Amino acid sequence: MDVAEWLRKLGLEQYEPTFRANEIDAQVLPSLTAEDLKDLGVGLVGHRRRLLDAIASLAGSPSLTLPRLRGREGWGSKQNAGS
């Protein structure tokens, strides 16, 4: 699962760098809580609610049963110059 693409589809791409920096991948994503999202800097309640609803809808998704992603896998093909 490409977490960056998932965030873009939700219209929440501004959180991509934070999710990447905190290694939020397909394995970690389903266990995120509202408190986790606050810790990640998702300050707006509406954004947290959208993320939590989207996470809940992923439950049982085959894309979340992939082996643990390593490194920058799951973050699309774009590479940041500073990474």
Rosetta silent file (secondary structure, phi, psi, omega in degrees, C-alpha in Angstrom):
SEQUENCE: MDVAEWLRKLGLEQYEPTFRANEIDAQVLPSLTAEDLKDLGVGLVGHRRRLLDAIASLAGSPSLTLPRLRGREGWGSKQNAGS
SCORE:     score description
SCORE:     0.000 S_00000001
   1 L     0.000  133.336  178.548    0.000    0.000    0.000 S_00000001
   2 L   -92.086  102.423 -176.162    1.304    3.429   -0.932 S_00000001
   3 H   -64.064  -37.603  179.070    0.626    5.568    2.144 S_00000001
   4 H   -62.122  -44.283  178.339    1.526    8.798    0.320 S_00000001
   5 H   -64.632  -40.536  178.156   -1.015    8.070   -2.420 S_00000001
   6 H   -59.146  -45.154  177.472   -3.603    7.151    0.212 S_00000001
   7 H   -62.897  -41.168  178.714   -3.081   10.519    1.939 S_00000001
   8 H   -62.161  -42.046  179.334   -3.365   12.329   -1.409 S_00000001
   9 H   -62.727  -29.707  177.813   -6.650   10.573   -2.180 S_00000001
  10 L   -81.659   -8.253 -176.311   -7.965   11.802    1.167 S_00000001
  11 L    76.523   23.021 -177.047   -6.869   15.341    0.332 S_00000001
  12 L  -121.917   36.557 -176.478   -4.482   15.262    3.270 S_00000001
  13 H   -63.725  -16.882  179.425   -1.166   15.175    1.436 S_00000001
  14 H   -64.501  -17.451  179.139    0.249   17.860    3.735 S_00000001
  15 H   -91.059   -3.327 -178.429    0.809   15.085    6.298 S_00000001
  16 H   -55.151  -49.970 -179.754    2.915   12.960    3.947 S_00000001
  17 H   -60.023  -37.324  179.873    6.295   14.264    5.196 S_00000001
  18 H   -68.674  -43.864  178.218    5.266   13.688    8.816 S_00000001
  19 H   -62.884  -41.224  179.795    3.992   10.175    8.155 S_00000001
  20 H   -65.059  -47.093 -177.972    7.202    9.384    6.256 S_00000001
  21 H   -62.198  -29.023 -179.082    9.456   10.862    8.960 S_00000001
  22 L   -98.814   10.547  176.598    7.644    8.790   11.590 S_00000001
  23 L    54.063   44.156  175.237    7.751    5.622    9.466 S_00000001
  24 L   -83.316  107.543 -179.099    3.974    5.244    9.298 S_00000001
  25 L  -119.226 -170.896 -176.812    3.558    2.432    6.801 S_00000001
  26 L   -63.118  -23.968  178.188    0.850   -0.098    5.962 S_00000001
  27 L   -77.557  -38.378 -175.711    1.733   -2.099    9.070 S_00000001
  28 L   -83.735  -36.405 -173.240    1.483    0.842   11.491 S_00000001
  29 H   -47.868  -48.296 -176.111   -1.414    2.682    9.852 S_00000001
  30 H   -64.245  -19.377 -177.151   -4.271    0.445   11.113 S_00000001
  31 H   -98.380    2.698  179.680   -3.239    0.887   14.740 S_00000001
  32 L   -66.475  140.117  177.966   -3.079    4.694   14.748 S_00000001
  33 L  -112.349  172.082  175.999   -5.307    6.360   17.330 S_00000001
  34 H   -59.170  -38.981  178.753   -6.620    9.902   17.644 S_00000001
  35 H   -64.698  -41.194  176.475   -3.880   10.509   20.223 S_00000001
  36 H   -58.782  -45.181 -178.830   -1.239    9.235   17.792 S_00000001
  37 H   -63.227  -38.221  174.710   -2.548   11.604   15.132 S_00000001
  38 H   -61.072  -45.713  179.086   -2.336   14.505   17.598 S_00000001
  39 H   -60.850  -31.065  178.294    1.254   13.502   18.374 S_00000001
  40 L   -78.625   -7.710  178.404    1.958   13.509   14.632 S_00000001
  41 L    96.721   13.153  175.887    0.702   17.094   14.427 S_00000001
  42 L   -82.358   90.682 -171.495   -2.728   16.473   12.936 S_00000001
  43 L   -82.794  -28.664 -177.502   -4.268   19.368   14.832 S_00000001
  44 L   -81.873  128.901 -179.341   -7.604   19.771   13.095 S_00000001
  45 H   -58.473  -40.720  179.436  -10.366   17.549   14.422 S_00000001
  46 H   -60.829  -39.032  178.396  -11.844   17.200   10.940 S_00000001
  47 H   -68.624  -42.454  177.641   -8.554   15.913    9.565 S_00000001
  48 H   -61.377  -43.551 -179.358   -8.176   13.446   12.435 S_00000001
  49 H   -62.791  -43.878  178.418  -11.749   12.244   11.906 S_00000001
  50 H   -60.899  -44.147  179.579  -11.178   11.802    8.147 S_00000001
  51 H   -64.223  -46.110 -179.384   -7.994    9.857    8.795 S_00000001
  52 H   -63.640  -40.367  177.290   -9.581    7.655   11.461 S_00000001
  53 H   -63.725  -42.059  179.662  -12.603    6.929    9.265 S_00000001
  54 H   -67.716  -38.019  176.964  -10.338    6.055    6.325 S_00000001
  55 H   -62.789  -44.449  179.557   -8.170    3.854    8.546 S_00000001
  56 H   -61.341  -36.041 -178.959  -11.276    2.037    9.790 S_00000001
  57 H   -72.682  -15.418  178.251  -12.413    1.446    6.205 S_00000001
  58 L   -81.510  -12.711 -177.675   -9.077   -0.241    5.453 S_00000001
  59 L   -54.456  127.341 -179.936   -9.760   -3.007    7.976 S_00000001
  60 L    83.580   -1.144  179.925   -9.579   -6.313    6.173 S_00000001
  61 L   -68.291  131.988  179.396   -8.097   -4.727    3.059 S_00000001
  62 H   -57.767  -28.527 -177.672   -5.745   -7.166    1.282 S_00000001
  63 H   -68.912  -17.596  179.229   -3.234   -4.350    0.823 S_00000001
  64 H   -90.565   -2.878  179.491   -2.738   -4.225    4.598 S_00000001
  65 H   -98.727   10.643  177.259   -1.780   -7.895    4.816 S_00000001
  66 L   -68.258  156.523  175.048    1.451   -7.378    2.896 S_00000001
  67 L   -58.000  158.183 -178.671    4.736   -8.172    4.649 S_00000001
  68 L   -54.251  130.025  178.817    6.171   -5.327    6.717 S_00000001
  69 L   -76.957  144.263 -179.649    7.431   -2.542    4.499 S_00000001
  70 L  -119.627  156.350  177.279   11.044   -1.533    4.937 S_00000001
  71 L    57.610 -131.013 -176.685   12.879    1.680    4.255 S_00000001
  72 L   -99.212    7.303  178.570   10.950    4.067    2.062 S_00000001
  73 L   -59.397  148.161 -179.460    8.802    1.396    0.391 S_00000001
  74 L    86.817    6.238 -178.182    5.158    2.240    0.412 S_00000001
  75 L  -118.256   26.188  177.675    5.866    5.924   -0.163 S_00000001
  76 L    77.845 -177.301 -175.935    5.523    6.164   -3.920 S_00000001
  77 L   -95.385  -10.523 -179.075    8.311    6.552   -6.406 S_00000001
  78 L   -73.987  135.614  175.616    9.203   10.175   -5.664 S_00000001
  79 L  -109.758  132.807  175.700   12.380   10.627   -3.691 S_00000001
  80 L   -79.405  138.612 -178.358   12.954   13.716   -1.613 S_00000001
  81 L   -61.797  -33.323 -178.133   16.273   15.377   -2.263 S_00000001
  82 L   -87.240    1.718 -176.763   16.887   15.778    1.474 S_00000001
  83 L   -88.310    0.000    0.000   16.078   12.161    2.395 S_00000001
